[in-house]
Amino acid sequence: MNIGIIGAGNAGRTLGSALAKQGYSVMLGSRQPEKLAEWVQIENADNPSIFVGTFSEAAAFGELLIHAITGRKAIEALNLAGETNLDGKVLLDVSLPIDFTEGRMTLFTQTGESLGERIQSAFPGAKVVKVMNHIAAGVMVNPNRVADGDHDLFMCGNDAAAKQAVSTLLTQAFGWKRIYDLGDISAAQATEGLALLASRVASVLGHGMMNFKVSQSTSS
Ligand SMILES: NC(=O)c1ccc[n+]([C@@H]2O[C@H](COP(=O)([O-])OP(=O)(O)OC[C@H]3O[C@@H](n4cnc5c(N)ncnc54)[C@H](OP(=O)(O)O)[C@@H]3O)[C@@H](O)[C@H]2O)c1
């Protein structure tokens, strides 16, 4: 399957590299694709399956798309990717509406909304699935790095088939074991908020190679 990644920062490159190693053809989109030339050359040394292009070229390339743009510029970048290139496609969204202007991590979204909902509303033809936004990219692609993979993912979106496609991809490509479907895209308010907690916990631990696990009573 061809996967288009809109965003070529740490998250986009980590996801792209890991997906290429699992046999997917990947195109990373950037405003300046040429700046990725050296990285791509190294990544493609054994297996030439990573391509780079503009946001629009990556969005056109992908049968499934990943959105990994800095939160404040998400809508701007997706507009550059082109609405018609997003229409009808799964858009796996790992972005966060984070802000550090107060010297600590806060969310720039208002109470009762989320970046996931803003994206879904701006691009109604895309099937936005919010997932993995609260964990470090290195854990996204290698859950076994933490507690042998015994921890949880939370996913939301309006399209059931899109969530199934994302769940299958994350299970097959990276080995995720449990993915909780929290319902429609409004649950992104919760998953994006979880990043605030994860950030605080990571500060206490001194590293971000962590995640949360749901524990429940065996009798209800
Ligand atoms: N890194 C992680 O471990 C991690 C974990 C969880 C969630 N996330 C979320 O994933 C997203 C990506 O994070 P990141 O760490 O990979 O990198 P980032 O620095 O947050 O974002 C990098 C991407 O944003 C694009 N961008 C920056 N300014 C732009 C503008 N004015 N217009 C259009 N595009 C612009 C860059 O485009 P160019 O390539 O053209 O410069 C680049 O592709 C963020 O929302 C972040 O909160 C990241």
The ligand as a MOL file (V3000), in Angstrom:
LIG
                    3D

  0  0  0     0  0            999 V3000
M  V30 BEGIN CTAB
M  V30 COUNTS 48 52 0 0 0
M  V30 BEGIN ATOM
M  V30 1 N 7.5480 14.0390 17.5030 0
M  V30 2 C 6.8180 13.2640 18.3010 0
M  V30 3 O 7.3300 12.3560 18.9780 0
M  V30 4 C 5.3250 13.4980 18.3860 0
M  V30 5 C 4.5670 12.7020 19.2760 0
M  V30 6 C 3.1820 12.8730 19.3420 0
M  V30 7 C 2.5740 13.8510 18.5650 0
M  V30 8 N 3.3470 14.6460 17.7260 0 CHG=1
M  V30 9 C 2.6820 15.6660 16.9120 0
M  V30 10 O 2.9490 15.3690 15.5430 0
M  V30 11 C 3.0600 16.5880 14.8030 0
M  V30 12 C 4.4330 16.6070 14.1250 0
M  V30 13 O 5.4240 16.6850 15.1310 0
M  V30 14 P 6.9860 16.6220 14.7870 0
M  V30 15 O 7.6770 16.4910 16.0680 0
M  V30 16 O 7.2210 15.6170 13.7310 0 CHG=-1
M  V30 17 O 7.3740 17.9930 14.1150 0
M  V30 18 P 6.8410 19.4810 14.1030 0
M  V30 19 O 8.0140 20.3330 14.1440 0
M  V30 20 O 5.7800 19.6810 15.1340 0
M  V30 21 O 6.1500 19.5580 12.6390 0
M  V30 22 C 6.9300 19.3720 11.5130 0
M  V30 23 C 6.1450 19.6090 10.2630 0
M  V30 24 O 5.3550 20.8170 10.3500 0
M  V30 25 C 5.5040 21.5180 9.1220 0
M  V30 26 N 5.3420 22.9720 9.2680 0
M  V30 27 C 5.9740 23.7810 10.1440 0
M  V30 28 N 5.6060 25.0770 9.9120 0
M  V30 29 C 4.7560 25.0590 8.8620 0
M  V30 30 C 4.0490 26.0650 8.1460 0
M  V30 31 N 4.1580 27.3740 8.4690 0
M  V30 32 N 3.2540 25.7020 7.1220 0
M  V30 33 C 3.1440 24.3830 6.7860 0
M  V30 34 N 3.7970 23.3770 7.4260 0
M  V30 35 C 4.5870 23.7150 8.4570 0
M  V30 36 C 6.9180 21.2290 8.6840 0
M  V30 37 O 6.9940 21.4360 7.2860 0
M  V30 38 P 8.3900 21.4740 6.5050 0
M  V30 39 O 8.7920 20.0410 6.3510 0
M  V30 40 O 8.0350 22.1360 5.2480 0
M  V30 41 O 9.3580 22.2550 7.3580 0
M  V30 42 C 7.1010 19.7660 9.0750 0
M  V30 43 O 6.7240 18.9190 8.0270 0
M  V30 44 C 2.8650 17.7210 15.8050 0
M  V30 45 O 1.5290 18.1450 15.7660 0
M  V30 46 C 3.2040 17.0740 17.1350 0
M  V30 47 O 2.5680 17.7010 18.2240 0
M  V30 48 C 4.6860 14.4840 17.6300 0
M  V30 END ATOM
M  V30 BEGIN BOND
M  V30 1 1 1 2
M  V30 2 2 2 3
M  V30 3 1 2 4
M  V30 4 1 4 5
M  V30 5 2 4 48
M  V30 6 2 5 6
M  V30 7 1 6 7
M  V30 8 2 7 8
M  V30 9 1 8 9
M  V30 10 1 8 48
M  V30 11 1 9 10
M  V30 12 1 9 46
M  V30 13 1 10 11
M  V30 14 1 11 12
M  V30 15 1 11 44
M  V30 16 1 12 13
M  V30 17 1 13 14
M  V30 18 2 14 15
M  V30 19 1 14 16
M  V30 20 1 14 17
M  V30 21 1 17 18
M  V30 22 2 18 19
M  V30 23 1 18 20
M  V30 24 1 18 21
M  V30 25 1 21 22
M  V30 26 1 22 23
M  V30 27 1 23 24
M  V30 28 1 23 42
M  V30 29 1 24 25
M  V30 30 1 25 26
M  V30 31 1 25 36
M  V30 32 1 26 27
M  V30 33 1 26 35
M  V30 34 2 27 28
M  V30 35 1 28 29
M  V30 36 1 29 30
M  V30 37 2 29 35
M  V30 38 1 30 31
M  V30 39 2 30 32
M  V30 40 1 32 33
M  V30 41 2 33 34
M  V30 42 1 34 35
M  V30 43 1 36 37
M  V30 44 1 36 42
M  V30 45 1 37 38
M  V30 46 2 38 39
M  V30 47 1 38 40
M  V30 48 1 38 41
M  V30 49 1 42 43
M  V30 50 1 44 45
M  V30 51 1 44 46
M  V30 52 1 46 47
M  V30 END BOND
M  V30 END CTAB
M  END
